[in-house]
Amino acid sequence: MKSANVRAISVAIAGMLLLASAVFFGIELTVNRAVSVDADRKARDWAAYFIGKMPNLDELISTGQADAAQLSVIAAAEHVGDVFRFKLFDRQGRTVLVSDEAAYAKEGGAGEHSAKAAEVLRTGNSDVSLNDGTGKKNRPPLYVEAYVPVIDAQGSTRGVVEVYIDQTGTASLFKATFMLLAIGLAAAAALMFGLPTLAFISRSRQAAEAKRRVEYLAKYEPMTGVLNRASFTERLSELLARNVPDRQLAIIFLDVDDFKTINDTYGHEAGDEFLKHVARCVMGCCGADDLAARMGGDEFTLAVRRDSTQDVTDTVERLMRAIGEPILTRGKTIYGRISCGVYVVEEQIGLADAMHKADVALYQAKMDGKNTYRLFCDSMEDTMRARLELEQRVRDAVSWQSFELHYQPLLRADNGTCIGFEALLRLTDGEGGFIPPSSFIPVLEAMGHINEVGKWVIEQATATAALWPEPLTVSVNLSVRQFQDGKLVGYVREALRKSGLSAGRLEIEVTESMLMENTENVSSQLRELRSLGVSIAMDDFGTGYSSLGYLWQFGFDKLKIDRSFVSALERNDRQARDILDTIIMLGHKLDMSVTAEGIETDHQAEVLTSLACDHFQGYLYGRPRPASEIPAFLLEGKRKQMAAASSAAPSAPRLFAAGA
């Protein structure tokens, strides 16, 4: 019995040892397999990341030479996840790049053919091998060499990448988990079955959580929690396919106005907080069946169902009010505004066309001054097309310096003598005419070219005026954008130096709206210009909100009456005359000369003469003309002046009237 027990114990011990050996052997195989599978997934994910980030990948594969942008991506890719090294092969399986070689040049076996890479290219399957790095230089204790195909978004194979992945930590994790199982098996049969179950449950939960996280990231934008672009467009396609006739489906594009200013002023973290605020407001305006997504940057999109178009606009207005509320982040109060474009679906339409119409409406809202919304209508397509054509014409004019300067005469009201010209920027429309400055100058400003063109205007105007007889002057209009970078005074001074024009013959014209933008910044530069000897004129006087305050605050040399007051003489002579009389007296009281713009009739000239206006400008005396016509114009004016001197003096100066 005793020997039987011994034999039984021996058999049990032998069985347990056998079981333990089998378990440990199985653990080793399982760990190796799990590590290989995990490495294959990491390698494929890394390859997808590499393809997405690497600019000009085909060129890199074909030449093996990386430019600065590609070197930056390579340096970053070498530290993504557990990757510590990689090689790139072309379509023939030849080595073209090794990440850790000096300057990323081809290593000693430049162009060597890899049988494994060739096999992966042939089969499309990855090749993963587990390696012991103990004692090897620059290698972790356990690593994997994984050959995976480089496949672009169109499904084409561009080459093969061999990714070196540090799996030491992963293997340790697997081994630790399975060792707990082995110890449990050795301890007791119950634990032998219990521990694997617990381990399985734990791993299952982790896997389930990881799966849920992956599924979440596949559908939602991580920072804001709203849908991402891909998920939104997929769901919107379904909504468009089954549009419910009795409810309005509307697509709303929204864009944060001047978001760059928020980032630049408060920092990117504050900018992110504001985007989260936008997302919260967007979600707050969405019903259970509505969709909301962040399309990228500061752009969001909604798809909502409402009972009527009015309900749609109510939703948009509520959204704009909510986003317009200030938020407090890191002790800073941030205000932001949005523009919205809305397309209410009224017919069967494809995804691309529907989103395009909402985008066009957003573009219109931006053009109309931002912080507003617009409902799409067909005419917006023409407006957008015209705007894009104008932007291209402006872009071409900047590139080829094809703007023109025309000059309109200014003359003394008492004797008709020409005292100078106003330089006016012109842009041809390609058909023999000119595009109105009120159309293309805002585009110049929006595109960021106004400083470049404004500098050119001053250079050309001063160079041209330097060729005229003294003391003829030239006046130039400025945009508020030209004051923003603080370089205006410098290039005015340089233009005067190069041209040889005396500063007293240059006049700078500014508007009241410009002064309202940044009073101190503009004021300091105007004072510097005056210190050079340049004259300063307030243009379009009477159209702003605080004209009197600006007149004494900035100390102008000249006041130019807006043409709207002059043209009003033709409609309400008595009232317009009284207003003009007041403006002229005010200018004289403040020691400023006064110029009336937009004079087109003899009646207007006679009234302004009787009111003691100093200078006249308008089509009655001469249209704007190119610099090449100025000499002949001046000669003709001189001839008319001499002829007038020999006859009775007219009631109002007509030196540059008919034919001028």
C-alpha positions as CSV (number, residue, x, y, z in Angstrom):
1,M,0.0,0.0,0.0
2,K,2.8,2.2,1.0
3,S,4.7,1.5,-2.2
4,A,1.5,2.0,-4.1
5,N,1.1,5.4,-2.4
6,V,4.7,6.2,-3.2
7,R,4.1,5.2,-6.7
8,A,0.9,7.2,-6.8
9,I,2.7,10.2,-5.3
10,S,5.6,9.7,-7.7
11,V,3.2,9.5,-10.6
12,A,1.4,12.6,-9.2
13,I,4.7,14.4,-8.8
14,A,5.8,13.2,-12.2
15,G,2.4,14.3,-13.6
16,M,2.7,17.6,-12.0
17,L,6.2,18.1,-13.2
18,L,5.1,17.0,-16.7
19,L,2.1,19.4,-16.4
20,A,4.4,22.2,-15.2
21,S,6.8,21.5,-18.0
22,A,4.0,21.5,-20.5
23,V,2.6,24.7,-19.0
24,F,5.9,26.5,-19.1
25,F,6.7,25.3,-22.6
26,G,3.2,26.3,-23.7
27,I,3.7,29.7,-22.0
28,E,6.9,30.3,-24.0
29,L,5.2,29.4,-27.2
30,T,2.1,31.5,-26.4
31,V,4.2,34.5,-25.4
32,N,6.3,34.3,-28.6
33,R,3.1,34.0,-30.7
34,A,1.4,36.9,-28.9
35,V,4.5,39.1,-29.1
36,S,4.7,38.3,-32.9
37,V,1.0,39.1,-33.5
38,D,1.3,42.3,-31.4
39,A,4.4,43.3,-33.3
40,D,2.7,42.7,-36.6
41,R,-0.1,45.0,-35.6
42,K,2.3,47.6,-34.3
43,A,4.3,47.4,-37.5
44,R,1.3,47.9,-39.7
45,D,0.0,50.8,-37.6
46,W,3.4,52.4,-37.7
47,A,3.6,51.9,-41.5
48,A,0.2,53.6,-41.9
49,Y,1.4,56.5,-39.7
50,F,4.6,56.7,-41.7
51,I,2.8,56.9,-45.0
52,G,0.4,59.5,-43.7
53,K,3.1,61.8,-42.4
54,M,5.8,61.4,-45.0
55,P,5.7,64.0,-47.8
56,N,6.9,62.9,-51.3
57,L,7.2,59.3,-50.2
58,D,7.6,58.0,-53.8
59,E,10.6,60.3,-54.3
60,L,12.1,59.2,-51.0
61,I,11.7,55.5,-52.1
62,S,13.2,56.1,-55.5
63,T,16.2,58.2,-54.4
64,G,16.8,57.3,-50.8
65,Q,17.7,60.9,-50.2
66,A,15.6,62.7,-47.6
67,D,15.0,66.5,-47.6
68,A,14.6,68.5,-44.4
69,A,10.9,67.9,-44.1
70,Q,11.4,64.2,-44.6
71,L,14.2,64.1,-42.1
72,S,11.9,65.6,-39.6
73,V,9.3,62.9,-40.1
74,I,12.0,60.2,-40.0
75,A,13.3,61.5,-36.7
76,A,9.8,61.6,-35.2
77,A,8.8,58.2,-36.7
78,E,11.9,56.5,-35.1
79,H,10.3,57.1,-31.7
80,V,6.7,56.3,-32.3
81,G,5.4,53.6,-30.1
82,D,8.0,50.9,-29.4
83,V,9.8,51.4,-32.8
84,F,13.5,52.1,-32.5
85,R,14.8,51.5,-36.0
86,F,13.5,51.0,-39.5
87,K,14.6,50.3,-43.1
88,L,12.9,51.2,-46.3
89,F,12.9,49.1,-49.4
90,D,11.8,49.9,-52.9
91,R,9.5,47.9,-55.2
92,Q,12.4,45.6,-56.1
93,G,13.2,44.8,-52.5
94,R,16.4,46.9,-52.5
95,T,17.4,48.9,-49.4
96,V,17.0,52.6,-50.0
97,L,17.0,54.0,-46.4
98,V,18.2,53.0,-42.9
99,S,16.9,55.3,-40.2
100,D,19.8,55.3,-37.9
101,E,22.6,55.7,-40.5
102,A,24.6,59.0,-40.5
103,A,22.5,61.6,-42.4
104,Y,20.2,58.8,-43.3
105,A,22.4,57.8,-46.2
106,K,22.4,54.3,-47.6
107,E,24.3,51.9,-45.4
108,G,27.3,49.8,-46.5
109,G,25.0,47.5,-48.5
110,A,23.6,50.3,-50.5
111,G,20.9,48.9,-52.8
112,E,21.3,45.4,-51.4
113,H,18.5,43.1,-52.3
114,S,16.4,41.6,-49.5
115,A,14.8,38.2,-50.1
116,K,12.3,38.8,-47.3
117,A,11.4,42.2,-48.6
118,A,10.9,40.7,-52.1
119,E,8.7,37.9,-50.7
120,V,6.5,40.4,-48.8
121,L,6.2,42.4,-52.1
122,R,5.2,39.2,-53.9
123,T,2.7,37.9,-51.4
124,G,1.5,41.1,-49.7
125,N,1.9,39.3,-46.3
126,S,4.1,40.6,-43.5
127,D,7.1,38.7,-42.3
128,V,7.7,38.8,-38.5
129,S,10.7,37.3,-36.7
130,L,11.4,37.4,-32.9
131,N,15.0,38.1,-31.9
132,D,17.0,37.8,-28.7
133,G,19.0,41.1,-28.3
134,T,21.0,40.1,-25.2
135,G,24.6,41.1,-25.7
136,K,23.9,42.8,-29.1
137,K,24.9,46.4,-29.5
138,N,22.0,48.9,-29.6
139,R,19.4,46.2,-29.3
140,P,16.8,45.7,-26.5
141,P,16.7,42.3,-24.8
142,L,13.8,41.1,-27.0
143,Y,12.8,42.7,-30.3
144,V,11.0,41.9,-33.5
145,E,12.0,42.5,-37.1
146,A,8.8,43.0,-39.0
147,Y,8.7,43.3,-42.8
148,V,5.4,45.0,-43.9
149,P,4.2,46.3,-47.2
150,V,3.9,50.1,-47.7
151,I,0.4,50.6,-49.1
152,D,-1.0,54.0,-49.9
153,A,-4.6,55.3,-49.6
154,Q,-5.4,54.0,-53.1
155,G,-4.2,50.5,-52.2
156,S,-1.1,50.6,-54.2
157,T,2.1,49.0,-52.8
158,R,4.9,51.6,-52.8
159,G,7.6,49.4,-51.2
160,V,8.4,47.6,-48.0
161,V,9.4,48.8,-44.5
162,E,11.3,46.7,-42.1
163,V,10.4,47.9,-38.6
164,Y,12.4,47.1,-35.5
165,I,10.1,47.0,-32.5
166,D,11.1,46.7,-28.8
167,Q,8.9,43.9,-27.4
168,T,10.7,43.5,-24.1
169,G,8.0,45.2,-22.1
170,T,5.2,43.4,-24.0
171,A,6.8,40.0,-23.6
172,S,7.4,40.7,-19.9
173,L,3.7,41.6,-19.5
174,F,2.6,38.4,-21.2
175,K,5.1,36.3,-19.2
176,A,4.1,37.8,-15.9
177,T,0.4,37.1,-16.6
178,F,1.0,33.5,-17.6
179,M,3.4,32.9,-14.8
180,L,0.7,33.7,-12.4
181,L,-1.3,31.1,-14.1
182,A,1.5,28.6,-13.8
183,I,1.9,29.2,-10.1
184,G,-1.8,28.7,-9.7
185,L,-1.7,25.4,-11.5
186,A,1.2,24.2,-9.3
187,A,-0.7,25.3,-6.2
188,A,-4.0,23.6,-6.7
189,A,-6.2,22.3,-9.4
190,A,-8.9,24.7,-8.4
191,L,-6.6,27.6,-8.8
192,M,-5.2,26.0,-11.9
193,F,-8.6,26.5,-13.5
194,G,-9.5,29.7,-11.6
195,L,-6.4,31.8,-12.4
196,P,-6.7,31.3,-16.2
197,T,-10.3,32.2,-15.9
198,L,-9.5,35.4,-14.0
199,A,-6.7,36.2,-16.3
200,F,-8.9,35.6,-19.3
201,I,-11.6,37.8,-17.8
202,S,-9.0,40.5,-17.2
203,R,-7.6,40.3,-20.7
204,S,-11.0,40.2,-22.1
205,R,-12.0,43.3,-20.3
206,Q,-8.8,45.0,-21.4
207,A,-9.3,43.9,-24.9
208,A,-13.0,45.0,-24.8
209,E,-12.0,48.4,-23.4
210,A,-9.2,48.7,-26.0
211,K,-11.7,47.8,-28.7
212,R,-14.2,50.3,-27.4
213,R,-11.5,53.0,-27.4
214,V,-10.5,52.2,-31.0
215,E,-14.1,52.2,-32.1
216,Y,-14.6,55.5,-30.3
217,L,-11.6,57.1,-32.0
218,A,-12.7,55.8,-35.3
219,K,-15.9,57.8,-35.0
220,Y,-15.2,60.7,-32.7
221,E,-12.8,63.6,-32.5
222,P,-10.8,63.0,-29.3
223,M,-10.4,66.6,-28.0
224,T,-14.0,67.8,-28.4
225,G,-16.0,64.5,-28.3
226,V,-18.0,65.3,-31.5
227,L,-18.0,63.1,-34.6
228,N,-14.9,63.2,-36.8
229,R,-15.1,64.0,-40.5
230,A,-15.2,60.4,-41.8
231,S,-18.0,59.3,-39.4
232,F,-20.0,62.5,-40.1
233,T,-19.9,62.2,-43.8
234,E,-20.8,58.5,-43.6
235,R,-23.9,59.2,-41.5
236,L,-24.8,62.3,-43.5
237,S,-24.8,60.2,-46.6
238,E,-27.4,57.9,-45.0
239,L,-29.5,60.9,-43.9
240,L,-29.5,62.3,-47.5
241,A,-30.4,58.9,-48.9
242,R,-33.5,58.6,-46.6
243,N,-34.5,62.3,-46.4
244,V,-37.8,62.6,-44.6
245,P,-40.1,64.9,-46.7
246,D,-42.1,66.3,-43.7
247,R,-39.0,67.6,-41.9
248,Q,-36.3,70.0,-43.0
249,L,-32.8,68.5,-43.2
250,A,-30.3,71.3,-42.9
251,I,-26.5,71.2,-43.1
252,I,-24.7,73.9,-41.1
253,F,-21.1,74.8,-41.6
254,L,-19.6,77.0,-38.9
255,D,-16.1,78.6,-38.7
256,V,-14.6,80.5,-35.7
257,D,-13.9,84.1,-36.8
258,D,-10.3,85.2,-36.4
259,F,-9.4,82.0,-34.4
260,K,-5.7,82.7,-35.1
261,T,-6.0,85.9,-33.1
262,I,-7.3,83.9,-30.1
263,N,-4.4,81.5,-30.4
264,D,-1.8,84.3,-30.9
265,T,-3.3,86.4,-28.0
266,Y,-4.1,83.8,-25.4
267,G,-2.0,80.8,-26.4
268,H,-2.9,77.4,-28.0
269,E,-4.1,75.8,-24.8
270,A,-6.7,78.6,-24.5
271,G,-7.5,78.1,-28.1
272,D,-8.2,74.5,-27.5
273,E,-10.4,75.4,-24.5
274,F,-12.4,77.7,-26.8
275,L,-12.9,74.9,-29.4
276,K,-14.2,72.7,-26.6
277,H,-16.6,75.5,-25.7
278,V,-17.7,75.6,-29.3
279,A,-18.2,71.8,-29.3
280,R,-20.3,72.0,-26.1
281,C,-22.5,74.7,-27.6
282,V,-22.9,72.7,-30.8
283,M,-23.9,69.6,-28.9
284,G,-26.3,71.7,-26.8
285,C,-28.2,72.7,-29.9
286,C,-28.4,69.2,-31.3
287,G,-31.4,66.9,-30.9
288,A,-31.2,63.1,-30.5
289,D,-31.2,62.6,-34.3
290,D,-28.9,65.4,-35.2
291,L,-25.2,65.1,-36.1
292,A,-22.3,67.3,-35.1
293,A,-18.6,67.0,-36.2
294,R,-15.3,68.8,-36.1
295,M,-14.1,68.9,-39.6
296,G,-10.6,70.1,-38.7
297,G,-9.0,73.2,-37.2
298,D,-11.7,75.6,-36.1
299,E,-14.4,74.3,-38.5
300,F,-17.5,72.4,-37.3
301,T,-20.4,71.0,-39.2
302,L,-24.0,70.1,-38.1
303,A,-26.8,68.2,-39.8
304,V,-30.1,68.9,-38.1
305,R,-33.7,68.0,-38.8
306,R,-36.3,70.7,-38.0
307,D,-40.0,71.3,-38.9
308,S,-39.3,74.4,-40.9
309,T,-36.6,76.7,-42.2
310,Q,-37.5,79.2,-39.5
311,D,-36.7,76.5,-36.9
312,V,-33.3,75.9,-38.6
313,T,-32.5,79.6,-38.4
314,D,-33.6,79.7,-34.8
315,T,-31.2,76.9,-34.0
316,V,-28.3,78.8,-35.8
317,E,-29.1,82.0,-33.9
318,R,-29.2,80.2,-30.6
319,L,-25.9,78.5,-31.4
320,M,-24.3,81.9,-32.3
321,R,-25.5,83.5,-29.0
322,A,-24.2,80.5,-27.0
323,I,-20.8,80.5,-28.6
324,G,-20.6,84.3,-28.3
325,E,-20.8,84.1,-24.5
326,P,-17.3,84.7,-22.8
327,I,-15.5,81.8,-21.3
328,L,-12.9,82.0,-18.5
329,T,-9.8,79.8,-18.8
330,R,-6.6,80.0,-16.9
331,G,-7.7,83.4,-15.5
332,K,-8.3,84.9,-18.9
333,T,-11.7,85.9,-20.4
334,I,-12.0,84.9,-24.0
335,Y,-14.6,86.1,-26.4
336,G,-15.1,84.5,-29.8
337,R,-17.6,84.7,-32.7
338,I,-18.5,82.4,-35.5
339,S,-19.8,82.6,-39.1
340,C,-22.3,80.0,-40.3
341,G,-23.4,78.8,-43.7
342,V,-26.7,76.9,-43.9
343,Y,-28.0,74.7,-46.7
344,V,-31.6,73.5,-46.3
345,V,-32.0,70.3,-48.3
346,E,-35.0,70.7,-50.6
347,E,-34.3,68.1,-53.3
348,Q,-32.5,64.8,-53.8
349,I,-28.8,65.7,-53.6
350,G,-25.5,64.0,-53.2
351,L,-23.2,64.4,-50.3
352,A,-20.5,66.4,-52.1
353,D,-23.0,68.8,-53.6
354,A,-24.9,69.3,-50.3
355,M,-21.7,70.1,-48.4
356,H,-20.5,72.3,-51.1
357,K,-23.6,74.5,-50.9
358,A,-23.3,74.8,-47.1
359,D,-19.6,75.8,-47.7
360,V,-20.6,78.4,-50.3
361,A,-23.1,79.9,-47.8
362,L,-20.3,80.0,-45.1
363,Y,-18.1,81.8,-47.6
364,Q,-20.8,84.4,-48.2
365,A,-21.2,84.9,-44.5
366,K,-17.4,85.6,-44.2
367,M,-17.6,88.0,-47.2
368,D,-20.5,89.8,-45.5
369,G,-18.4,90.8,-42.5
370,K,-18.3,87.6,-40.3
371,N,-20.2,87.0,-37.1
372,T,-23.3,86.3,-39.1
373,Y,-25.0,83.4,-41.0
374,R,-26.3,83.0,-44.5
375,L,-28.8,80.6,-46.0
376,F,-27.6,79.1,-49.3
377,C,-29.2,80.5,-52.5
378,D,-28.2,79.8,-56.1
379,S,-26.9,83.4,-56.7
380,M,-24.2,82.7,-54.1
381,E,-22.5,80.4,-56.5
382,D,-22.0,83.3,-58.9
383,T,-20.9,85.6,-56.1
384,M,-18.3,83.0,-54.9
385,R,-17.1,82.4,-58.4
386,A,-16.7,86.1,-59.0
387,R,-14.9,86.5,-55.7
388,L,-12.5,83.6,-56.5
389,E,-11.9,85.1,-60.0
390,L,-11.2,88.5,-58.4
391,E,-8.8,86.9,-55.9
392,Q,-7.0,85.2,-58.8
393,R,-6.8,88.5,-60.7
394,V,-5.5,90.3,-57.6
395,R,-3.0,87.4,-57.0
396,D,-1.8,87.7,-60.6
397,A,-1.5,91.5,-60.3
398,V,0.6,91.2,-57.2
399,S,2.8,88.6,-58.8
400,W,3.3,90.4,-62.1
401,Q,3.1,94.0,-60.7
402,S,0.3,94.8,-63.1
403,F,-1.5,97.3,-60.9
404,E,-1.7,100.8,-62.3
405,L,-1.7,104.3,-60.7
406,H,-3.9,107.0,-62.2
407,Y,-3.9,110.5,-61.0
408,Q,-6.8,112.9,-60.5
409,P,-6.1,116.6,-60.4
410,L,-6.8,118.9,-57.4
411,L,-7.1,122.6,-58.0
412,R,-7.4,125.9,-56.1
413,A,-11.0,127.1,-56.0
414,D,-10.2,130.8,-56.3
415,N,-8.2,130.7,-59.5
416,G,-8.4,127.2,-61.0
417,T,-4.6,126.5,-60.6
418,C,-3.7,122.9,-60.4
419,I,-1.9,122.2,-57.1
420,G,-1.4,118.5,-57.4
421,F,-2.9,115.1,-58.0
422,E,-4.4,112.2,-56.0
423,A,-2.8,108.8,-56.8
424,L,-5.5,106.2,-57.2
425,L,-4.9,102.5,-57.6
426,R,-6.4,100.7,-60.6
427,L,-6.8,97.1,-61.5
428,T,-7.9,96.1,-65.0
429,D,-10.7,93.7,-65.5
430,G,-9.1,92.1,-68.6
431,E,-11.7,93.6,-70.9
432,G,-10.5,97.1,-71.3
433,G,-12.1,98.4,-68.1
434,F,-11.2,98.7,-64.5
435,I,-12.4,96.9,-61.4
436,P,-13.8,99.4,-58.7
437,P,-11.3,99.9,-55.9
438,S,-14.1,99.3,-53.4
439,S,-14.2,95.7,-54.8
440,F,-10.5,94.8,-55.0
441,I,-8.9,96.7,-52.1
442,P,-10.8,94.7,-49.5
443,V,-9.7,91.5,-51.3
444,L,-6.1,92.8,-51.2
445,E,-6.5,93.3,-47.4
446,A,-8.1,89.9,-46.8
447,M,-5.3,88.2,-48.8
448,G,-2.6,90.0,-46.8
449,H,-1.1,91.8,-49.8
450,I,-2.1,95.4,-48.9
451,N,1.3,96.2,-47.3
452,E,3.2,95.0,-50.3
453,V,1.0,96.9,-52.8
454,G,0.7,99.9,-50.5
455,K,4.5,100.2,-50.4
456,W,4.6,100.0,-54.2
457,V,2.0,102.8,-54.5
458,I,4.0,105.1,-52.3
459,E,7.2,104.3,-54.2
460,Q,5.6,104.9,-57.6
461,A,3.6,108.0,-56.6
462,T,6.7,109.7,-55.2
463,A,8.9,108.8,-58.1
464,T,6.2,110.1,-60.5
465,A,5.6,113.3,-58.6
466,A,9.3,114.1,-58.5
467,L,9.1,114.6,-62.3
468,W,6.4,117.2,-62.1
469,P,7.0,120.9,-61.8
470,E,7.3,122.2,-58.2
471,P,5.3,122.7,-56.1
472,L,2.7,120.2,-57.5
473,T,1.9,117.6,-54.8
474,V,0.8,114.0,-54.8
475,S,-1.6,112.5,-52.2
476,V,-1.8,108.8,-51.4
477,N,-4.6,106.9,-49.5
478,L,-3.6,104.5,-46.8
479,S,-5.3,101.4,-45.4
480,V,-5.3,100.7,-41.7
481,R,-3.4,97.5,-42.4
482,Q,-0.4,99.5,-43.5
483,F,-0.1,100.9,-39.9
484,Q,-0.2,97.5,-38.2
485,D,3.4,96.3,-38.6
486,G,5.0,99.6,-37.7
487,K,7.0,99.8,-40.9
488,L,5.1,102.6,-42.7
489,V,7.2,105.5,-41.7
490,G,10.3,103.7,-42.7
491,Y,9.3,103.0,-46.2
492,V,7.8,106.5,-46.7
493,R,11.1,107.9,-45.7
494,E,12.9,105.6,-48.0
495,A,10.6,106.4,-50.9
496,L,11.2,110.1,-50.5
497,R,15.0,109.5,-50.4
498,K,15.0,107.4,-53.5
499,S,12.7,109.7,-55.5
500,G,14.2,113.0,-54.4
501,L,10.7,114.3,-53.7
502,S,10.5,116.8,-50.9
503,A,8.4,115.7,-48.0
504,G,6.2,118.8,-48.2
505,R,5.0,117.6,-51.7
506,L,3.6,114.3,-50.3
507,E,0.2,114.1,-48.7
508,I,-1.1,111.1,-46.8
509,E,-4.9,110.6,-46.6
510,V,-6.5,108.6,-43.8
511,T,-10.1,107.9,-43.0
512,E,-12.0,108.1,-39.7
513,S,-12.7,104.3,-39.7
514,M,-9.0,103.7,-39.9
515,L,-8.4,105.8,-36.8
516,M,-11.0,103.9,-34.8
517,E,-9.0,100.6,-35.3
518,N,-6.0,101.4,-33.2
519,T,-5.8,105.0,-32.2
520,E,-2.5,105.1,-30.4
521,N,-0.6,103.0,-33.0
522,V,-1.9,105.1,-35.9
523,S,-1.5,108.4,-34.0
524,S,2.2,107.8,-33.2
525,Q,3.0,107.0,-36.8
526,L,1.1,110.0,-38.1
527,R,3.1,112.2,-35.8
528,E,6.3,110.7,-37.2
529,L,5.2,111.3,-40.7
530,R,4.4,114.9,-39.9
531,S,7.8,115.3,-38.4
532,L,9.2,114.3,-41.8
533,G,7.3,117.2,-43.3
534,V,4.5,115.1,-44.9
535,S,1.0,116.6,-44.9
536,I,-1.8,114.6,-43.3
537,A,-5.4,114.8,-44.6
538,M,-8.6,113.4,-43.2
539,D,-10.4,111.8,-46.2
540,D,-14.2,111.2,-46.5
541,F,-14.9,113.6,-43.6
542,G,-18.4,113.2,-42.1
543,T,-18.9,109.5,-42.7
544,G,-17.5,108.3,-39.4
545,Y,-18.7,108.4,-35.8
546,S,-16.3,110.7,-34.0
547,S,-15.1,113.2,-36.6
548,L,-14.7,116.2,-34.3
549,G,-12.7,114.3,-31.7
550,Y,-10.3,113.0,-34.4
551,L,-9.9,116.5,-35.9
552,W,-8.4,118.0,-32.8
553,Q,-6.7,114.8,-31.5
554,F,-4.6,114.2,-34.7
555,G,-4.0,117.8,-35.9
556,F,-4.7,117.3,-39.6
557,D,-3.4,119.7,-42.3
558,K,-6.4,119.2,-44.6
559,L,-10.0,118.1,-44.4
560,K,-11.6,116.4,-47.5
561,I,-15.4,116.6,-47.6
562,D,-17.0,113.3,-48.6
563,R,-18.5,113.3,-52.0
564,S,-21.9,112.3,-50.6
565,F,-22.4,115.8,-49.2
566,V,-21.4,117.4,-52.5
567,S,-23.8,115.2,-54.5
568,A,-26.6,116.0,-52.0
569,L,-26.6,119.6,-53.4
570,E,-28.5,118.1,-56.4
571,R,-31.3,116.7,-54.1
572,N,-31.7,119.1,-51.2
573,D,-29.8,122.2,-51.9
574,R,-30.7,124.2,-48.8
575,Q,-29.9,121.5,-46.2
576,A,-26.7,120.3,-48.0
577,R,-25.5,123.8,-48.4
578,D,-25.8,124.4,-44.6
579,I,-23.9,121.2,-43.8
580,L,-21.2,122.1,-46.2
581,D,-20.9,125.6,-44.9
582,T,-20.6,124.2,-41.3
583,I,-17.9,121.7,-42.3
584,I,-15.8,124.3,-44.2
585,M,-16.0,126.9,-41.4
586,L,-15.0,124.1,-38.9
587,G,-12.0,123.3,-41.0
588,H,-10.9,126.9,-41.3
589,K,-11.4,127.4,-37.5
590,L,-9.0,124.5,-36.9
591,D,-6.4,126.0,-39.4
592,M,-7.0,123.3,-42.0
593,S,-7.5,123.7,-45.7
594,V,-10.7,122.1,-47.1
595,T,-11.1,120.1,-50.3
596,A,-14.4,119.1,-51.8
597,E,-14.4,115.7,-53.6
598,G,-16.7,114.4,-56.3
599,I,-17.6,117.7,-58.0
600,E,-19.4,116.9,-61.2
601,T,-21.6,119.9,-62.0
602,D,-21.2,123.7,-62.4
603,H,-23.9,124.2,-59.7
604,Q,-21.9,122.2,-57.2
605,A,-18.8,124.2,-58.0
606,E,-20.6,127.6,-57.7
607,V,-22.1,126.7,-54.3
608,L,-18.7,125.5,-52.9
609,T,-17.0,128.6,-54.3
610,S,-19.5,130.8,-52.5
611,L,-18.8,128.9,-49.3
612,A,-15.0,129.6,-49.5
613,C,-14.0,126.0,-50.0
614,D,-10.2,126.0,-50.7
615,H,-9.7,123.1,-53.2
616,F,-11.8,121.2,-55.7
617,Q,-11.6,117.7,-57.0
618,G,-13.9,115.8,-59.3
619,Y,-14.8,114.7,-62.8
620,L,-15.8,118.3,-63.7
621,Y,-12.1,119.2,-63.6
622,G,-10.5,115.9,-64.7
623,R,-10.8,112.2,-64.5
624,P,-8.0,110.1,-63.1
625,R,-5.4,109.4,-65.8
626,P,-2.1,107.6,-66.2
627,A,1.1,109.4,-65.4
628,S,2.0,109.5,-69.1
629,E,-0.8,111.9,-69.7
630,I,0.0,114.3,-67.0
631,P,2.4,116.6,-68.9
632,A,-0.1,117.1,-71.7
633,F,-2.8,117.7,-69.2
634,L,-0.7,120.4,-67.4
635,L,0.1,122.1,-70.8
636,E,-3.6,122.1,-71.7
637,G,-4.5,123.6,-68.3
638,K,-1.9,126.3,-68.7
639,R,-3.3,127.2,-72.1
640,K,-6.8,127.4,-70.8
641,Q,-5.7,129.5,-67.8
642,M,-3.9,132.0,-70.1
643,A,-7.0,132.1,-72.3
644,A,-9.2,132.7,-69.3
645,A,-7.0,135.5,-68.0
646,S,-7.7,137.5,-71.2
647,S,-11.5,137.2,-70.7
648,A,-13.9,137.7,-67.8
649,A,-13.2,135.4,-64.8
650,P,-15.8,132.7,-64.5
651,S,-17.9,132.3,-61.3
652,A,-16.3,128.9,-60.5
653,P,-12.9,127.6,-61.8
654,R,-13.2,125.5,-65.0
655,L,-9.6,125.2,-65.9
656,F,-9.8,121.4,-66.3
657,A,-13.4,121.1,-67.5
658,A,-14.6,119.8,-70.9
659,G,-12.0,117.7,-72.6
660,A,-9.7,117.6,-69.7
